[in-house]
Amino acid sequence: MTLMEINAGDTAWVLASAALVMLMTPGLAFFYGGMVRVKSVLNMMMMSFATIAVVTILWVVVGYSLTFGGDSGHVIGNFSEVGLKGLLAPEAVSGTTPTLAFVAFQMMFAIITPALISGAIADRATFRGWIAFVVGWTCLVYFPVAHSVWFLDDGNGGWIGDKLKAVDFAGGTAVHVNAGAAALALAIVLGKRIGWKKDPMRPHSLPLVLLGAGLLWFGWFGFNAGSALTAGTTAAVTFVNTQVATAAAVIGWLIVERLTHGKATTLGLASGAVAGLVAITPSCGAVTPIGAIILGLLAGAICAFAVSLKYKLGFDDSLDVVGVHLVGGLFGSLAIGLLGSAAAPSAVNGLFYGGGASQLGRQAVANVVVGLYSFGVAFVLGKVIDKTIGFRIKEDDELTGVDQVEHAETAYDYLSAAGLRGALSARPVAAAVAAGKDNDATEPSEKTEPSDKEEANA
């Protein structure tokens, strides 16, 4: 390709989408941060923000090259573009955009995927253990899985997308099933929180949860529509499908809440929105808007039921990463084999559109393999970290709070607030006292005769 083939509109759309996806990780920090108890909110948010820093460096140094730098055995790239070698040249073009625009866009996917995992181990992970896990899992799992799904080269690329022909438009397999399986593994490795099933462990700030969900919803248009990599019909279709599926999932989740608990909650609304976003991610280019509504309604309801499985199966997935991301990503991917329509950009007919069960089988194979691989590596990696540098914090430290122990900080300075309230309440009293003293000093008191009691005392 030559410089003349770069399209300014496509380039602007890809770079804007990269910025939107970048915003999703701080949005995730607010979403997760609001869901935990007050003594863990800073650590929860820190895990997301630190992932931005760590994965950014990994991506530039080796990640892009191992994901998109050629192919080795249909499972991983090579080291030909380590340090983004050769990609700054004007002739470095991917499709209709500079290759660096594609590098930036895919970098944001690499960042948010391990960040999603953190919600499963809230309240009880060491910060050093988390950083070590992010480095190991991103290199051993995310890079090869993303290569297998998204590196397409006319049959000579990744085994999932190019050989098996499983469809994953924006990350149901590579991001959500991948992260959800790892989250399940870490929840098992680190064990249950102290007081799990006994203490309420309610979200400390539902407004933060809603803020985070809103930022995720907003950024997800870059996640899905940006994956078209061009500013055209495909981007428009995936944009609309993303919106309608998410809206339908909110309704589906709230219906389940109403039927099972009698109330529709703000936490349920936020969780339903995320479930819909997760489910439509792999299928946003494969279904029609009506299909997206059906998919969203089912995803919201299925994920609402799935989050309760942790209590029956006995694993402490703190913030429902497994129930929303693993289950939602798996359902959204399998739905391509059912609701896929050749009229949509991915041009795949599912079972309900006369395409038979072949595509459903491809989707199932891809997700089962990725899920098992991610779970296995995360489990072993988590065990190794726990036995070496330590992953689970000590029991006393967990009771004190991971914010204090790991970061020597608290999210809200209650002592200062109490002192301020005390100072403000004391001001009227102090003013009255001062006024009384001033009166004594400036106004002569009225002379009166001493009482009989005063004379006796004298």
Secondary structure, DSSP 8 states (H G I E B T S, - for coil): --GGG--HHHHHHHHHHHHHHHHHHHHHHHHHHHHS-GGGHHHHHHHHHHHHHHHHHHIIIIIHHHHHSS-BTTTB--STTGGGTTTTSTT-EETTEEHHHHHHHHHHHHHHHHHHHGGGGTTSB-HHHHHHHHHHHIIIIIHHHHHHHH--STTSS-IIIIII----SSSIIIIIIHHHHHHHHHHHHH---TTTTTS----S-HHHHHHHHHHHHHHHHHHHGGGG-SSSHHHHHHHHHHHHHHHHHHHHHHHHHHHHHS---HHHHHHHHHHHHHHHHHHTTTS-HHHHHHHHHHHHHHHHHHTTHHHHHT---TT-HIIIIIHHHHHHHHHHHHH--TTSTT----GGGT--SHHHHHHHHHHHHHHHHHHHHHHHHHHHHHHHT-SB--HHHHHH-HHHHHHS--SS-HHHHHHHHHHHHHHHHHHHHHHHHHHHHHS--------HHHHHH-
